[in-house]
Amino acid sequence: MDEKYSLRDYSLSPDKHTSCFTSLFSLYQGLPSAQFSDSDSCDDESFAAEPAPVSVYDSTEILRRLREHMSDHGVGVYIIPSEDEHQSEYTADADKRRGYVSGFDGSAGVAIVASKHAALSTDGRYFLQAEQQLDANWELLKQATPGYPTWQSWALMQILDGHTEYRSLGIDPRLISKASGDYLAEMCARHRIELKLVYDNLVDSVWTNKPERSTVPVYELPLAYSGETSASKLARIQEHLTASSAEGTVISALDEIAWIFNLRGTDIAFSPVFFAYSIITPSKVVLYINQVKLGPATRKHLAELGVEIKDYARVWEDITLVFVQGKVILPQSASYALVARLPALVPYELASFVEDWKAIKNPVELENAQIAQTKDSIATIQLFAWLDAQLRKGRRVTEWDVAVKIAKLRAKQPHYKGLSYETISSSGPNGAIIHYAPTAEHHAVIDLRQLFLLDSGAQYLEGTTDITRTVHFGKPTSEEKVYYTAVLQGHLNLAREVFPGNGSVTGQNLDILARTPLWRLGVDYKHGTGHGIGSFLGVHEGPIGIGSNSSGKTNPARLAVGNVLSDEPGFYKDGEYGIRIESDLAIVESGRESNGTKFLKFDYMTQVPFARNLVNWETLSGEERAWIGEYYKELRRVLKPRLLELGDKRAWKWLDKETSAF
């Protein structure tokens, strides 16, 4: 999500007239400027112009200047991660260093710049995207792919093979985790390479017109949405510290800080968080934040909690002063710099207990999550009904038109706060690029002869959503129906599963359920099957997940009542099409019990039908058809009155058609 895609305009003021092009980030922030009128250029009769020719990102001059600074600092190879100093998945424009240097704007990857060569490492979701965005200065390292080295090995080999001016590897220690830093330190020591910790970030030194971080005020999330007071959460944390004989903890993950203090912000696109740190001891709570962001109401809220407020950067000094000799608990995502700042004799433990608590939604959060799902399902159904109507009229509709339209429809829902990620609106071959996103300049026209994949989510005060449906507005091929049906069967296998609730089941145990129908066809997909979802927080939330290695940990998180996660198997045929079905699920008790063990199941929250003309109905089992039949009855019961209340007869007719007897 590089700044060259002007999808988000940080200079946008609430009273400024906006075009379709600049509206989507306003919709993320929930600003007044995000409202559309009947005469707005995003109405049903107006569609995007022809896309501009794809421009090639030229990294030559940036790399030249960066290498000059590397030479000045005695650095042979410089590592540029995706993350900010809080190890965030999505980053503010001011922290998109990897994107600025390389031109690759996928959400995951590492750039490695050596004295003569440069490489970009990313995972299977982004292979095609990276191939399109990287210029000739870069080598693509495909993670977990035979024949490609890891980025760590590539970096070391540049030095060991004599391709660098200095025998050293440089890194900003604030931008890598403790685990990554330890690994690099060990590898460098083994090969007698100097590991240089460069706190003056070298990319920042060459970044012209670098964006500033946001100063938009944070705001309190009412108890009606959080379900637990901040005072209660802080008391639980302090009790845990006392029980653990810990001197305190440092909270660095932005979603954890937002959750603890029941505050939300707009510092990072798609995630309602704000830049801050917190140090909590059994007797004291300190919040480190740019104080410009605190209005009178927020200051009162924090004062009532007894929270001391300090400037954001002060945390680095206080870490060395607050902790003297007792154990300190740090999050598992703690940066290498954070650990390095602890006094040498202070013991520490890496344990993300706040992340674990946050992933178990309370009853209020679960109830609100379903409200958010219903709102977003309505908007998605309205979108497909609108798109079907436009294409049947022979109108030219682009992927970008759809991305703007779905945001417009969501903006009409109460308590909408913005998108939860960049909308993936992809026709035909673009669907094979797993995290493809159109822009106002670069997009394709939706083709009736091709599959269309829409992966889009939203933030509401009630919760966070993530929904994907694949459709075909013409006549699908037999091959497309075979693979769609297999994806659907895998999706249902997981959604209908019942499993022990004794703390023994992880996402790794369940992943095979979604993949088996595809494996039987000799195919697979290169992404996880599911991820945790926050409560008006991050759309990708740890520590839970469903995948072959759902958390990246040797001891992955156990699934529990209150977890909310996605179910999203897929199939992708490079250069032709992509298929993915994604709904959001909550883990609840099943009502079954055996030998004292309660069994759990998934509550299926998303309320959008599957693509009727893409299913080989005769291939489905009787149980699968019965489940879909009951699901469709519920959709009609819940959504018909809501759609008619909105006066959208077109959407109701589309839903009625898609959910009729099969």
N, C-alpha and C positions, 0 to 999 in steps of 0.2 A: 504494500500500500504506500508506494512512494509519493512524494509531494507532486511529482509531475502529473499524476492523475488528479486533476483539480476537483475531485469528488467532494472535498471538504474545504470550505472556505473559512479559515479561522478569523478573518477580518470581518466576517459577516455581522452586521449589527441587527438587533431585533426589529428595527423599523425600516430596514432597507428592502426595497423591492428586489425580488430574486427571480431568476429564470429557472427552468427545470434543471439546468446544469449545476447551479450552485445550491439547489434546495436540499439535496439529500443529507448533507451534513447538518443543516439546520434541523431537519427532521430527527436526526440523531440526538441533537441537543434539546429538542422540544421547544425551540424558540418560536415566538409569534410569527416570525417570517416564514415559517414552514406551512402556513395556511394557504390553501389554493382557492381561488375564486372560479366561478363558472367561465370567466373569460381568460383564465390563466393558459399559458402556452402548453400546459400538460393535459389539456382536456381530450375528450375522445376523438376529436376531429383533427388533432395536430400530432404529427409524429416527427421523429428525429430526421435531420438531413442526412445526406450521404456521408458516411464516415470519412474522416481525413486519412490520407495515406499514413501507414504506420511509420513513425519516425524511429530511427535506430539510436539508442542511447550511446553517446560517445564518452567513455570513461578515460580517454587518453590523458587529457590535461589534469584531471583530478588525481590519477595515479602518479603522474610525474611530480606534482607538488607534494603528494603524500610521501613518496619515496625520498624526496629531499628532506622532509622532516624526520623520516626514519633514519636517514644517514646522520642527521644532526644529533639524534638521540642514541646512536650506536645500535640501532635495531636492524637485524637482518631479515626477519619475518615478523609481520604485524598481524594480529588476529582481530577481526571485527565481528563480534557476535550480533545477533538480532536484538537481544534484550536490552532493556534499560537497567539502571542500578537496582531496581526492585525485582528483576527477573520476570518482568511482565511479558505475556504472550503478545499482546498488541501494544504498540508504543506510540507515544505522542510524536508529532512531526519533528520536534526538536531532538528526538532520540533515534531517528531512522538513519543511523550512520551507515549501516550495511547497504541500504537502498541507495543512499546518496553516492557511495563509492562505486557500486556495481551496476546500478540500474535495475536489479532484480527486486521486486517488491512483494514477493510472497511472504507469508507470516513466519516462516521457519527457514533457517539457513545460517551459514557462517561464511564470511569472506576471509580469505587468507591472501595477504599481499607480501610477496618476497621482492628482493632487489630487482629481479628481472622478470618474474612471472607472477600470475595471480590466479586464484581458483575460488570457486563458489561451491559449497557443499550444501545439498538440500535433500529432502526425502521424496518418496515416490509420488506424493500428491502434487509436486511442483516440477517434475522433470520437464514436461513439455513447456510449461510457462518459462522456466529458466532458459531453455534452449532458444526461445523466441526473444527473450529480453536481454540476454548477455551479448556483448559485442566481442570482437575477435581478441580482445585483451585477456579474456577469461577462459579458463578450463572448467568444465562442469564435473563435479565429483558426485556421482549418484550413490547416495547412502544405501547400505545394505544390498548392494548390487555386485555380483561377481565381476572381477576385473577392475574395480575402482577402489583406490585406497581410501582410508578414512582421512578426514581433513587433518587430524593430528599427525598421521604418518606422512602425508604430503608435505606438511610444514617442516617436519624434521628432515625429510629427505632433501628438501631444497637447501638446507644448511649443510647436511652431511655430504651432499654431492658437489658442494662448492659453488652453488649458484647465488650465494648471498655475499654482500660486502662485509657483514659482521656475523660472527658465530653466536647469534643471540636471537631469542624469540621474545617479542614484546606484546603485552596485553594490558588493557585497563582493568585492574582487579575488581573494580566495582561492577563490571558488566558480565562476569562469569561466576558460576556457582563455586562453592567450596570444593565440591567433588571434582569439577572440571579443573580447577586450579591445582588441586593436589595431583591429579593425573599428569598435567603438563609439567609440574615441578619434578615429579618422579622421572618422567621421560627425559627431560632436559638433563637432570643429574646423571642419569644412566649413560647419556651420550656426551657428557661434558659440554653441554650447551648452557649458556647463561639465560636464565629467565628474568626478563626485565619487567618490573611492575611500573607502568607508565600512568601516573595519575592525571597528568595533563594530556587528555585524550588527543591523539594525533589527527584523527578525522576532524574534530572540532577546530583544530588549528588551520585546516585548509578549506573549511566549509564556508563559502561565501554566502551572505544573506541567510545565515542559519536562523530558523524560526525560534521564537521564544516560547517558553512554557506558559500555559494558560494562567490567568489570574482571576478567572470567573469564580465567584464565591461558591463554597460548598453549602449544602442544605441538609436539614434533618429529615430522616425517613420516619414517618409516624408509626406508632405502635400497631396501628391497624394493618400495617404491611409487614413490619419486622417480626411481630409476634412475641418478642422478648425485649425488655428494656436493656439499655446499655449498662445500667447499674448492675443488673443481674449478670450480664456477660462478664463484666469486669470482676465481680465478686467470684464467679466461677474460676476465672483465670488466676486470681490471687489465692484462692483456696488450693488450686492445683499446684501452684508454685510452692506453697507451704508444705503440702503433702509430699512434694518431690524434693524437699530440702534444697530448693533453688533460691539463689539470691535475686533472680529476676529473669526477664526474657526481653528480647528485642524483636518487635514485630516489623517486618520489612515488606511483606506482600501487601500490595495496595488493596486487594479485595478483602483481606483479613482486617485491615484497619477500618475500612468502610463498614464491615459487618460488626466489628466490636463497638464502634462508636455510633452506630445507626446514622451514619452520614453518607451522603452521595455527592458526586461531583461530575465534572465534564472535562477533566484534563486529558483524557485519552479517548479517541473516537471509538464508539461501540461499547465501551465499558464505563459504567457510571462511577468512576473512582477518581481519586485525587492524590497528588504527590504528598507523602507524609511518611514519617517513621513514628514508632512509639516504643518507649522503654517502660515496662511495667514491673514493679517489684511488689512484694506482699503488702507494702504500706504506701506506695506512691505510683501515680500514673502521669507520664509526660507525653505530650503529643508534639512532634516536630513538624512544622508546616509553615509555608509562606503565609504570614499573618494577614496579608492583604486579602486572603481568601475567606477570612472569618468575619461575617456580619454580626450585628448585635444579637440576633436570635441564636446563632450558632455558639457565640461566646457564652451566652446565658446557659445554653444546654450543657456545654463543657464545664462551666463553673459549678453548676448544680451537681455534676459528677465528681467534682474535686480534682479535675484534670489541670495540670500545669501546662501552659503553652510556651513553646520555645521556637526559635527560628529553625527552618528546615535543616540547614547545614550544621547546626550546633550538635547534631547527634553524633558526629564523628569525634568530637572532643569529649562528649559526655560518656561515650562507651569506655573511654580510658579512665574516667573518674568515678563512675557510679559503681562499677564492679571491682571488688577488691580481692576477695579470695574464695567466695562461695561459688557453687556451680551456676552457670548461666545456660538457659535453654534457648537455642536458636532454631529458626525454621530450617527444614531440610533444604530449602531453596536459598539459604543465606549466601550472600556474595562472598567471594574470596577476600575482599577488602574488609568486610564486616568482621570476619573471624580474625583477620590479621590485626585489627585494631584492639582486640581484647588484650589486657595485660598478660604477659607471658605465663604467669603462675595461676591464672584463672582457668579452672576447668570448664568445659562446655559440653553440652549434649545437643545433638541435632534431632529435633522432634517437632513435627508440625501438628501439635495437638489442636490449635485453633482451626487449622484447615480441616481436620477430622470432624470437629464439632459443627463447623459451618456447612459441611456436606450433608448433615442429617437435618432435614427441614422440620421445623415444628408444625403443629396442626394449622396454624394461621398461614404459614408460608405455603403449605401444601394446598390449602383451599384457594389461596390467591393464585398459585401456579395454574390451577385449572381454569380460573377466571381469565388469566392471561392467554391460555391456550385457546379458549373459546373465542376471544376477541381476534386472535391472530388467525385462527382457522377461518373465521368469517371473512377477514380481509383476503385470505388466500383463495377462497372459493369465489369471492367477488372478482378477483383478478383473473382467474381462469375463465369465468363466464364472460367477462369483458373481452378477453383475448380471443376466445372462441368466436364471439360475435364479430369482432373486427376482421378476423381472417376470413370468415364466411362472407363478409361484404366485399372481400377482395382488397382490403386495405393493406398498405405496406406498414408493417410493425417491426421495429428492431428490438434487439435485446435490451438496449438502453431505455427504450420506451417502457418496457415491462418493469425495469428496475425503478424508474421514476413513478410509474403507476402504482406499484405495490406500496411504495412509501406514502403516496398520496392517500391511498385507501386506509392505511394504518393510522395516518394522522387524524382521521375522522373518529377513531376509537378513543374513548375516555382514558385519561391517564397515560397516553402514549408519550414515551420519552425518547424514542429514536430507534434506529436499527441496532441489532446486536452484533452484526458483522456486515461486511460488504456483500451486497446481494449478488449471488451467482445466478445469472440469467444467461443460459447458454443453449444455442441451437446447433444441432448436428454435430460436427467435429469438435466444436468448442466444449461440448459436454464431456469430452474425453479428458479435458484439462480439469483436474479435480477441483481446483480452487480458482477457476477462471472467473473474471469479473469484467463486464463491459464498462466502457467509459463513454462520455459524450462524443469523444473523437474516434474511438476505436470500438466497433461493435459490428455484429452481423445482422442481416435481415432474417426474421424467423421464417423458416421454409416449411410449408405444409407437408412436404414429402419427407421431413426429417423429425427425429425425436427432439423434444424440447425439455430441458431440465431446469427447474427453478428451485434453488436452495436459498432460503431467506428467513431471517428471524428478526425479532423486535425486543425492545425493552419497554416494559410498562411498570408502573409503580407496583403492580401485583406480582410481576415476575418476568423471566427471560424465556424467549422461545427460539426454536431452531427446527424448521420444517422443510422437508424436501419432497417434491413430487416430480415424476417424469411423465410426460404426456405425449400424445401424437394426435395432431389435428387432421391428419389424412388417413391413409391406409398403411399401417405398419407392415413390415416384412415378417415372414415366418421366423427368421432368425431373431429379430428384435423381440418378438413375442416370447420365444423360448427363453431368452436371457432375462427379460422382464419378469416372467413368471418365476424363474429360479430365484431372482432377487426378492420377489414378494414372498416366496415360501421361506427363504432364510429370515426375512424380516418377521414373519409370523411365528416361525419356530422360536425365536427369542422372546417375542412379545407374549406368547402363550405359556412360557415355561413356569414351572413351580419348582422351588428349590429350598433346601434346609436353611433355617434362619439361625443356626447355631454359631455363626461367625466363621464357617469353614469355606464359604463359596466366594470366589473372586471373579472378576470379569474375564480372567483367563480361562476359567472353567466353563463359561457360557459361550465364549466366542465361536466355538466350533458349530454351535447350533445354527448360526447365521450363514456360515460358509459352506456347510455340507451340500446344499442343493447345487451350488456353483462348482464345488469340487467334483461332483459327479459328472459335470459337463467338461471337466478338465480346465477350469478357469478359476481365478481368484481376484481379489482386489488389494491394492497396496495402501490401505489405511485402516485405522481401527474401526471396530464395529460400533462403538459408542463411547461417549464421554460424559462426565458429570456436567450439570447445568446449574448455575447459581440462581439465587432468589433476588431478582433485580440486581444482578452482579455479572460476573463473567459468563459468557456462553460456553466456555470450556473451563470447567472447574475440577480441581483435584480434590482428593486423591483417587477417586474412583474412576473406573472406565471399563470398557469391554473391548478386548483385543488380545492378540497373541502375547503381547507384553503390555498390558493396559496402562501401567503406570511408570514403566521404566525402572521399577524398584525390584530388588531381589525378594522383597516381601510385600507384594501388592495388596492394596486395601481390600478388606472384606466388604461385601455388599450388605446393607442393613436397611431396615424400615426407615423411611424418610429420605433416602437417596433419590435424586431425580437425574435421569440420564437419557441419552439419545439411543436410538436403534436405527442404524443406517448402513446396511450392506449395499454393495453396488457392483456394477460391471462396466468396464471401459474398453472400448475398441479404438485404439489410437487412430486419429485421422478420420473417424467416421461418426462415433456417437458415444454418449455416456448414459448410464442408467443408475439412479440412486433413489431409494425410498427411505425417508427419515421421519420418524415420529418421536415424541418425547414421552417418557414413561416414569412413573413414580413407584417405588417399591413399597408394598403394603403387605399386611398379614393376609394369608390365603384362607384362613379359617380351618385349615387342616393341621393335625398334630399327630406325631408318632413317637412313642417312647419319651415323652416329655419335650420333644423338639417341635417347635412351631415352624411351619413351612410358610414361605413367602411367595408372592407373585408380583407381576407388574400391573399397575393401573395404567391403561392406555389413554393418555390425555389428549392427544392431537385429534382433531375432528375434520379431517379432509379425506375424501374418498380416493381410492386408487384408480388408475387409468383403466377404464372398462374395456376399451378396445385393444389393450396390450396384454390382457390375461388370456392364457390358454385354460379356460375354465375346466375342461375335461381332465387336465393334468392335476388339478388341485384335489386333495383328499376330501372326503365328506366332512371331516372335522374342520378343515380350512374353509370350505364353502359355508359351513354353518356359522363359523366365527365371523366371517365377513358379513353374512346375512344379518346377524344380530347387531354388529357394529353399524351397518347401514340403517337399520331401524332406529338406532339411538341417534345417529346423525340427523335423520329426518325429524325425529321428535324434538330434539334440542334446537336445531338450527332453523327449521321452517318458520317458527314464530319470530325469531330474531331477524331473519332476512326480510320477512314481510313487514315487520315493524320499521325497518330501515327503508322500506319502500323499494327494495331491490328485487323485483319480480324476475328479472333476468337471471340473477344468481340462484334464486330458488328453483327456477325451471332447469338450470344447468345441474344443480344438485339432485333434483328429482330424476333427471335423465340418467345421471351417473350412478345413482343408487337404486335404480329400479331392479326388479327381479331379473336374475341371471340364470 
